Amino acid sequence: MAEVTRVPLQPIAKGSLTKLWLAIAAAVLVAAGLAWASMPQGVEVETLSEGTGPSPAADSVVFVRYKGMLDDGTVFDQSQDLPLPVEGIFPKGSPLPLEQMLPGFSQGAQQMNKGGKYRMVIPADQAYGANPPEGAPIPPNADLTFEVELVDFMSREDFERRVQQLQQMMAMQQQQQQGAGAPPRVPGVPGEMPPQPGQ
């Protein structure tokens, strides 16, 4: 039978256990600080009316009603529902692809739920920073506030498919209108109308 070698345990020196716990606590605090620092900071989203649906992804197209304001209350932008010729293809609101929006707007929209209303404050460094759009009433380094209703959202692929569907429907309507509005022609005689009954 093999003999087990015994390793004698050394007693823990006085105060070492306290140092060990302090080292563990420090490591946890450093890890928490790194996690906090890596999270996007600054965009504040306040719920005005709770939504019940899911939240959009970073590559979604959102349909929103919104009003953009400066700190002094000046409205610099406001959405309008698009008057679409065919109901039921797109939801109400303005379609905004989140991949093409301000970083702060995209980040804030992903925290919203379908059907909710929100107030979002975007710090200047996640908005236009020192370079606002030319001709816009937005001063350099301005924080922006948006009141947003998230009506609905969909994937980019679904949005593009619906755009194609809408284009096809509009082309068909245009063809029907051209066919119905054109006077019938007499074969072989350009511009001549066929005789009407009773003539």
Backbone as CSV, one residue per row, in Angstrom:
resi,resn,N_x,N_y,N_z,CA_x,CA_y,CA_z,C_x,C_y,C_z
1,MET,0.830,-1.160,0.000,0.000,0.000,0.000,0.888,1.241,0.000
2,ALA,0.547,2.196,-0.848,1.346,3.414,-0.947,1.031,4.324,0.208
3,GLU,2.038,4.995,0.650,1.844,5.894,1.781,1.585,7.302,1.258
4,VAL,0.617,7.982,1.837,0.260,9.341,1.455,1.205,10.294,2.151
5,THR,1.785,11.159,1.356,2.684,12.142,1.941,1.851,13.248,2.543
6,ARG,2.130,13.566,3.741,1.380,14.622,4.419,2.136,15.928,4.314
7,VAL,1.346,16.988,3.990,1.932,18.322,3.926,1.387,19.076,5.122
8,PRO,2.226,19.497,5.979,1.722,20.219,7.148,1.209,21.606,6.752
9,LEU,0.056,21.970,7.231,-0.528,23.292,6.983,0.104,24.293,7.925
10,GLN,0.516,25.379,7.328,1.118,26.432,8.132,0.003,27.316,8.674
11,PRO,0.081,27.764,9.863,-0.934,28.672,10.399,-0.879,30.011,9.660
12,ILE,-2.070,30.620,9.488,-2.157,31.912,8.825,-1.647,32.973,9.783
13,ALA,-0.764,33.804,9.249,-0.185,34.853,10.077,-1.258,35.842,10.476
14,LYS,-1.123,36.413,11.625,-2.092,37.366,12.134,-2.176,38.563,11.191
15,GLY,-3.402,38.920,10.761,-3.623,40.046,9.866,-3.637,39.657,8.389
16,SER,-3.195,38.456,8.037,-3.175,38.035,6.631,-4.575,37.852,6.078
17,LEU,-5.485,37.339,6.884,-6.862,37.127,6.422,-7.519,38.474,6.088
18,THR,-7.266,39.457,6.891,-7.806,40.791,6.626,-7.238,41.340,5.318
19,LYS,-5.931,41.147,5.088,-5.309,41.608,3.855,-5.894,40.892,2.639
20,LEU,-6.173,39.587,2.798,-6.764,38.810,1.714,-8.142,39.359,1.359
21,TRP,-8.978,39.624,2.361,-10.321,40.159,2.102,-10.256,41.556,1.492
22,LEU,-9.335,42.369,1.929,-9.171,43.695,1.342,-8.745,43.597,-0.127
23,ALA,-7.857,42.653,-0.427,-7.419,42.468,-1.816,-8.582,42.013,-2.697
24,ILE,-9.429,41.112,-2.182,-10.596,40.639,-2.933,-11.571,41.794,-3.158
25,ALA,-11.830,42.581,-2.124,-12.743,43.726,-2.250,-12.209,44.729,-3.264
26,ALA,-10.903,44.981,-3.245,-10.305,45.917,-4.196,-10.449,45.396,-5.629
27,ALA,-10.243,44.096,-5.821,-10.377,43.508,-7.162,-11.806,43.636,-7.675
28,VAL,-12.781,43.419,-6.784,-14.192,43.533,-7.170,-14.509,44.982,-7.555
29,LEU,-14.026,45.944,-6.775,-14.269,47.352,-7.082,-13.623,47.769,-8.404
30,VAL,-12.421,47.293,-8.674,-11.747,47.612,-9.938,-12.545,47.025,-11.103
31,ALA,-12.998,45.774,-10.972,-13.788,45.143,-12.038,-15.090,45.897,-12.267
32,ALA,-15.752,46.306,-11.196,-17.002,47.061,-11.323,-16.742,48.410,-11.983
33,GLY,-15.642,49.056,-11.631,-15.287,50.338,-12.243,-15.012,50.196,-13.726
34,LEU,-14.317,49.136,-14.116,-14.050,48.898,-15.539,-15.345,48.629,-16.293
35,ALA,-16.240,47.855,-15.699,-17.528,47.576,-16.351,-18.324,48.860,-16.507
36,TRP,-18.343,49.714,-15.478,-19.076,50.977,-15.546,-18.481,51.884,-16.602
37,ALA,-17.149,51.929,-16.680,-16.480,52.803,-17.645,-16.717,52.346,-19.077
38,SER,-16.920,51.047,-19.284,-17.125,50.557,-20.645,-18.550,50.738,-21.129
39,MET,-19.468,51.022,-20.215,-20.867,51.248,-20.608,-21.014,52.642,-21.205
40,PRO,-21.873,52.795,-22.247,-22.114,54.130,-22.785,-22.716,55.021,-21.701
41,GLN,-22.195,56.214,-21.565,-22.639,57.109,-20.507,-23.354,58.310,-21.090
42,GLY,-24.219,58.873,-20.306,-24.724,60.178,-20.633,-26.130,60.291,-21.131
43,VAL,-26.635,59.379,-21.956,-27.990,59.510,-22.480,-28.974,59.170,-21.364
44,GLU,-29.878,60.087,-21.105,-30.892,59.867,-20.071,-32.227,59.636,-20.751
45,VAL,-32.904,58.559,-20.376,-34.217,58.250,-20.930,-35.207,58.197,-19.773
46,GLU,-36.176,59.098,-19.811,-37.220,59.159,-18.781,-38.530,58.658,-19.392
47,THR,-39.184,57.733,-18.721,-40.446,57.190,-19.221,-41.587,58.132,-18.858
48,LEU,-42.305,58.608,-19.868,-43.481,59.447,-19.641,-44.747,58.603,-19.644
49,SER,-44.776,57.591,-20.509,-45.904,56.664,-20.604,-45.329,55.308,-20.951
50,GLU,-45.553,54.338,-20.094,-44.950,53.010,-20.234,-45.409,52.308,-21.505
51,GLY,-44.464,51.745,-22.244,-44.791,50.920,-23.401,-44.992,49.483,-22.956
52,THR,-45.626,48.702,-23.811,-45.895,47.304,-23.446,-45.179,46.330,-24.355
53,GLY,-44.616,46.813,-25.423,-44.004,45.916,-26.382,-42.520,45.755,-26.165
54,PRO,-41.866,45.072,-27.113,-40.423,44.871,-27.033,-39.656,46.143,-27.364
55,SER,-38.339,46.057,-27.306,-37.452,47.188,-27.624,-36.766,46.941,-28.959
56,PRO,-36.468,48.013,-29.710,-35.773,47.834,-30.991,-34.310,47.455,-30.794
57,ALA,-33.730,46.877,-31.841,-32.302,46.557,-31.858,-31.549,47.691,-32.541
58,ALA,-30.231,47.629,-32.497,-29.390,48.690,-33.067,-29.585,48.846,-34.570
59,ASP,-30.023,47.781,-35.254,-30.201,47.861,-36.709,-31.675,47.956,-37.114
60,SER,-32.557,48.257,-36.177,-33.989,48.388,-36.486,-34.290,49.719,-37.160
61,VAL,-35.446,49.762,-37.835,-36.016,51.018,-38.325,-37.178,51.314,-37.392
62,VAL,-37.112,52.446,-36.688,-38.163,52.800,-35.739,-39.135,53.770,-36.403
63,PHE,-40.389,53.681,-36.004,-41.416,54.625,-36.445,-41.795,55.426,-35.215
64,VAL,-41.489,56.714,-35.246,-41.646,57.549,-34.068,-42.360,58.847,-34.400
65,ARG,-42.947,59.411,-33.370,-43.372,60.811,-33.390,-42.456,61.489,-32.381
66,TYR,-41.818,62.567,-32.788,-40.835,63.184,-31.896,-40.826,64.694,-32.043
67,LYS,-40.261,65.318,-31.016,-39.994,66.760,-31.035,-38.613,66.937,-30.426
68,GLY,-37.710,67.623,-31.161,-36.358,67.885,-30.683,-36.235,69.310,-30.201
69,MET,-35.658,69.492,-28.991,-35.563,70.818,-28.377,-34.170,71.081,-27.822
70,LEU,-33.828,72.359,-27.758,-32.613,72.793,-27.076,-32.930,73.000,-25.600
71,ASP,-31.898,73.273,-24.806,-32.086,73.484,-23.368,-33.043,74.633,-23.052
72,ASP,-33.086,75.656,-23.929,-33.956,76.804,-23.671,-35.388,76.585,-24.174
73,GLY,-35.670,75.385,-24.699,-37.018,75.070,-25.169,-37.247,75.297,-26.648
74,THR,-36.249,75.850,-27.354,-36.376,76.068,-28.797,-36.537,74.731,-29.507
75,VAL,-37.608,74.602,-30.303,-37.832,73.381,-31.073,-37.030,73.482,-32.368
76,PHE,-36.118,72.538,-32.581,-35.302,72.558,-33.797,-35.753,71.517,-34.811
77,ASP,-36.586,70.568,-34.404,-37.070,69.553,-35.341,-38.324,68.904,-34.766
78,GLN,-39.235,68.529,-35.661,-40.470,67.874,-35.233,-40.922,66.942,-36.351
79,SER,-41.328,65.747,-35.979,-41.723,64.769,-36.990,-43.128,65.043,-37.494
80,GLN,-43.417,64.452,-38.650,-44.760,64.479,-39.222,-45.037,63.093,-39.770
81,ASP,-46.263,62.607,-39.555,-46.627,61.320,-40.132,-46.543,61.419,-41.650
82,LEU,-46.012,60.396,-42.265,-45.903,60.388,-43.714,-47.258,60.061,-44.332
83,PRO,-47.728,60.883,-45.261,-48.993,60.577,-45.930,-48.754,59.510,-47.002
84,LEU,-48.973,58.263,-46.645,-48.731,57.179,-47.593,-50.002,56.866,-48.366
85,PRO,-49.865,56.566,-49.663,-51.047,56.303,-50.473,-51.722,54.974,-50.143
86,VAL,-51.017,54.052,-49.511,-51.587,52.747,-49.202,-51.478,52.509,-47.700
87,GLU,-52.610,52.410,-47.043,-52.619,52.163,-45.599,-52.231,50.713,-45.316
88,GLY,-51.647,50.486,-44.159,-51.368,49.134,-43.722,-49.992,48.602,-44.062
89,ILE,-49.244,49.314,-44.874,-47.893,48.839,-45.200,-46.903,49.291,-44.130
90,PHE,-47.012,50.559,-43.731,-46.137,51.092,-42.694,-46.967,51.625,-41.539
91,PRO,-46.421,51.568,-40.326,-47.103,52.179,-39.184,-47.088,53.700,-39.299
92,LYS,-47.843,54.363,-38.456,-47.814,55.829,-38.384,-46.452,56.257,-37.861
93,GLY,-46.138,57.533,-38.020,-44.882,58.069,-37.517,-43.839,58.200,-38.610
94,SER,-42.697,58.751,-38.232,-41.577,58.932,-39.154,-40.644,57.741,-39.050
95,PRO,-40.272,57.127,-40.193,-39.325,56.005,-40.139,-37.892,56.517,-39.992
96,LEU,-37.188,56.005,-38.987,-35.798,56.397,-38.744,-34.943,55.142,-38.595
97,PRO,-34.000,54.885,-39.515,-33.085,53.752,-39.348,-32.070,54.072,-38.251
98,LEU,-32.068,53.307,-37.164,-31.212,53.623,-36.016,-29.728,53.615,-36.369
99,GLU,-29.328,52.833,-37.370,-27.913,52.796,-37.771,-27.452,54.136,-38.336
100,GLN,-28.391,54.967,-38.792,-28.032,56.244,-39.403,-28.339,57.436,-38.506
101,MET,-28.784,57.193,-37.290,-29.152,58.271,-36.377,-27.950,58.695,-35.527
102,LEU,-28.123,59.805,-34.801,-27.113,60.225,-33.839,-26.835,59.075,-32.875
103,PRO,-25.588,58.879,-32.448,-25.289,57.779,-31.523,-26.166,57.810,-30.272
104,GLY,-26.376,58.996,-29.711,-27.197,59.099,-28.503,-28.653,58.752,-28.750
105,PHE,-29.183,59.148,-29.917,-30.578,58.831,-30.240,-30.745,57.324,-30.397
106,SER,-29.811,56.701,-31.104,-29.866,55.253,-31.308,-29.794,54.520,-29.966
107,GLN,-28.869,54.941,-29.117,-28.710,54.311,-27.803,-29.978,54.461,-26.973
108,GLY,-30.558,55.653,-26.963,-31.772,55.896,-26.186,-32.967,55.126,-26.715
109,ALA,-33.112,55.053,-28.038,-34.262,54.348,-28.638,-34.245,52.869,-28.286
110,GLN,-33.067,52.294,-28.123,-32.971,50.875,-27.782,-33.399,50.597,-26.345
111,GLN,-33.579,51.640,-25.542,-34.052,51.487,-24.171,-35.565,51.669,-24.067
112,MET,-36.214,51.963,-25.193,-37.648,52.229,-25.208,-38.435,50.975,-25.557
113,ASN,-39.697,50.966,-25.156,-40.595,49.868,-25.498,-41.649,50.363,-26.471
114,LYS,-42.037,49.483,-27.372,-43.074,49.795,-28.353,-44.321,50.312,-27.642
115,GLY,-44.836,51.432,-28.149,-46.048,52.020,-27.582,-45.804,53.007,-26.463
116,GLY,-44.556,53.182,-26.021,-44.261,54.092,-24.920,-43.923,55.495,-25.387
117,LYS,-43.988,56.436,-24.433,-43.590,57.821,-24.685,-42.471,58.153,-23.704
118,TYR,-41.470,58.877,-24.209,-40.255,59.097,-23.433,-39.713,60.506,-23.637
119,ARG,-38.909,60.940,-22.668,-38.103,62.158,-22.808,-36.650,61.690,-22.753
120,MET,-35.891,62.062,-23.773,-34.511,61.617,-23.888,-33.610,62.841,-23.953
121,VAL,-32.594,62.874,-23.109,-31.612,63.960,-23.113,-30.292,63.379,-23.604
122,ILE,-29.788,63.950,-24.696,-28.553,63.470,-25.323,-27.468,64.514,-25.114
123,PRO,-26.372,64.156,-24.446,-25.279,65.122,-24.288,-24.636,65.438,-25.640
124,ALA,-24.042,66.601,-25.728,-23.485,67.097,-26.985,-22.511,66.118,-27.629
125,ASP,-21.696,65.429,-26.812,-20.692,64.530,-27.399,-21.315,63.291,-28.044
126,GLN,-22.603,63.029,-27.782,-23.289,61.917,-28.441,-24.361,62.443,-29.399
127,ALA,-24.314,63.764,-29.627,-25.229,64.401,-30.585,-24.366,64.953,-31.723
128,TYR,-24.402,66.272,-31.944,-23.627,66.868,-33.029,-22.279,67.415,-32.583
129,GLY,-22.048,67.487,-31.274,-20.772,67.992,-30.783,-20.523,69.419,-31.227
130,ALA,-19.308,69.689,-31.665,-18.928,71.047,-32.089,-19.349,71.352,-33.527
131,ASN,-19.926,70.359,-34.240,-20.254,70.546,-35.660,-21.726,70.277,-35.949
132,PRO,-22.636,71.170,-35.522,-24.052,70.961,-35.840,-24.298,71.116,-37.338
133,PRO,-25.428,70.614,-37.843,-25.713,70.755,-39.271,-25.765,72.224,-39.680
134,GLU,-25.231,72.503,-40.844,-25.211,73.882,-41.345,-26.642,74.381,-41.530
135,GLY,-26.920,75.579,-41.031,-28.242,76.181,-41.162,-29.227,75.761,-40.087
136,ALA,-28.869,74.794,-39.264,-29.766,74.354,-38.186,-29.654,75.326,-37.015
137,PRO,-30.726,75.480,-36.233,-30.664,76.386,-35.082,-29.993,75.754,-33.861
138,ILE,-29.136,74.775,-34.089,-28.454,74.078,-32.992,-27.064,74.676,-32.838
139,PRO,-26.761,75.257,-31.674,-25.411,75.808,-31.474,-24.391,74.685,-31.263
140,PRO,-23.120,74.974,-31.449,-22.089,73.967,-31.175,-22.148,73.507,-29.713
141,ASN,-21.823,72.247,-29.502,-21.750,71.630,-28.165,-23.052,71.740,-27.381
142,ALA,-24.181,71.616,-28.078,-25.485,71.705,-27.419,-25.997,70.324,-27.045
143,ASP,-26.501,70.210,-25.816,-27.234,69.010,-25.420,-28.604,69.090,-26.088
144,LEU,-29.156,67.941,-26.469,-30.442,67.902,-27.148,-31.450,67.107,-26.326
145,THR,-32.693,67.584,-26.325,-33.778,66.885,-25.634,-34.818,66.490,-26.673
146,PHE,-35.245,65.232,-26.619,-36.269,64.740,-27.518,-37.432,64.183,-26.703
147,GLU,-38.643,64.531,-27.107,-39.829,63.843,-26.622,-40.192,62.868,-27.723
148,VAL,-40.246,61.582,-27.402,-40.376,60.538,-28.414,-41.507,59.581,-28.056
149,GLU,-42.362,59.304,-29.041,-43.327,58.213,-28.932,-42.857,57.118,-29.883
150,LEU,-42.546,55.936,-29.339,-42.121,54.812,-30.172,-43.374,54.062,-30.626
151,VAL,-43.853,54.407,-31.820,-45.087,53.820,-32.346,-44.878,52.353,-32.671
152,ASP,-43.785,52.057,-33.382,-43.510,50.680,-33.799,-42.084,50.618,-34.311
153,PHE,-41.619,49.432,-34.644,-40.315,49.261,-35.271,-40.298,47.934,-36.012
154,MET,-39.316,47.805,-36.899,-39.160,46.568,-37.669,-37.707,46.426,-38.071
155,SER,-37.359,45.246,-38.553,-35.990,45.027,-39.011,-35.754,45.802,-40.308
156,ARG,-34.498,46.051,-40.618,-34.138,46.758,-41.841,-34.616,45.976,-43.067
157,GLU,-34.494,44.635,-43.003,-34.922,43.786,-44.121,-36.427,43.903,-44.341
158,ASP,-37.196,43.873,-43.250,-38.652,43.990,-43.359,-39.030,45.357,-43.928
159,PHE,-38.343,46.398,-43.483,-38.604,47.745,-43.987,-38.355,47.816,-45.493
160,GLU,-37.218,47.294,-45.945,-36.885,47.337,-47.368,-37.880,46.521,-48.196
161,ARG,-38.327,45.385,-47.659,-39.323,44.572,-48.358,-40.629,45.345,-48.515
162,ARG,-41.028,46.069,-47.475,-42.269,46.854,-47.531,-42.147,48.045,-48.486
163,VAL,-40.947,48.631,-48.565,-40.728,49.720,-49.521,-40.927,49.192,-50.939
164,GLN,-40.382,48.022,-51.229,-40.567,47.423,-52.557,-42.039,47.127,-52.821
165,GLN,-42.740,46.612,-51.815,-44.169,46.328,-51.948,-44.938,47.615,-52.256
166,LEU,-44.610,48.691,-51.557,-45.269,49.976,-51.780,-44.994,50.485,-53.193
167,GLN,-43.750,50.373,-53.642,-43.395,50.823,-54.992,-44.170,50.046,-56.050
168,GLN,-44.314,48.740,-55.851,-45.073,47.919,-56.804,-46.546,48.326,-56.823
169,MET,-47.117,48.555,-55.664,-48.527,48.947,-55.585,-48.751,50.301,-56.250
170,MET,-47.822,51.241,-56.035,-47.957,52.565,-56.644,-47.829,52.477,-58.162
171,ALA,-46.924,51.626,-58.650,-46.769,51.453,-60.098,-48.043,50.865,-60.699
172,MET,-48.653,49.911,-60.007,-49.902,49.309,-60.503,-51.022,50.341,-60.531
173,GLN,-51.119,51.164,-59.490,-52.148,52.208,-59.453,-51.947,53.202,-60.592
174,GLN,-50.700,53.556,-60.845,-50.404,54.507,-61.913,-50.797,53.920,-63.272
175,GLN,-50.516,52.649,-63.478,-50.895,51.994,-64.731,-52.414,51.963,-64.895
176,GLN,-53.119,51.671,-63.791,-54.587,51.628,-63.848,-55.151,53.009,-64.161
177,GLN,-54.590,54.053,-63.565,-55.075,55.410,-63.811,-54.807,55.829,-65.256
178,GLN,-53.666,55.462,-65.765,-53.350,55.796,-67.157,-54.276,55.053,-68.104
179,GLY,-54.570,53.805,-67.801,-55.463,53.019,-68.644,-56.891,53.508,-68.590
180,ALA,-57.380,53.912,-67.422,-58.770,54.348,-67.265,-58.977,55.761,-67.785
181,GLY,-57.970,56.608,-67.709,-58.139,58.003,-68.094,-57.899,58.279,-69.567
182,ALA,-57.289,57.344,-70.286,-56.979,57.585,-71.696,-58.210,57.290,-72.551
183,PRO,-58.525,58.157,-73.522,-59.670,57.885,-74.392,-59.371,56.706,-75.310
184,PRO,-60.377,55.901,-75.605,-60.150,54.766,-76.504,-59.797,55.265,-77.899
185,ARG,-58.986,54.562,-78.583,-58.500,54.928,-79.908,-59.130,54.033,-80.981
186,VAL,-59.263,54.608,-82.183,-59.717,53.824,-83.328,-58.483,53.191,-83.932
187,PRO,-58.493,51.849,-84.071,-57.309,51.206,-84.630,-56.975,51.771,-86.018
188,GLY,-55.702,52.094,-86.208,-55.243,52.575,-87.502,-55.406,54.057,-87.728
189,VAL,-56.171,54.774,-86.879,-56.375,56.211,-87.074,-55.871,56.922,-85.819
190,PRO,-54.686,57.547,-85.894,-54.146,58.194,-84.709,-55.020,59.364,-84.259
191,GLY,-55.338,59.380,-82.963,-56.075,60.491,-82.368,-57.568,60.485,-82.618
192,GLU,-58.097,59.545,-83.392,-59.526,59.519,-83.681,-60.273,58.717,-82.635
193,MET,-61.429,59.235,-82.250,-62.299,58.543,-81.298,-63.222,57.614,-82.091
194,PRO,-63.564,56.479,-81.533,-64.528,55.610,-82.210,-65.898,56.242,-82.195
195,PRO,-66.729,55.908,-83.144,-68.074,56.476,-83.153,-68.837,56.061,-81.909
196,GLN,-69.605,56.995,-81.365,-70.385,56.734,-80.164,-71.735,56.160,-80.573
197,PRO,-72.334,55.334,-79.716,-73.638,54.778,-80.057,-74.655,55.903,-80.330
198,GLY,-75.460,55.721,-81.354,-76.480,56.693,-81.695,-75.996,57.769,-82.634
199,GLN,-74.756,57.707,-83.127,-74.256,58.735,-84.039,-74.373,58.237,-85.461
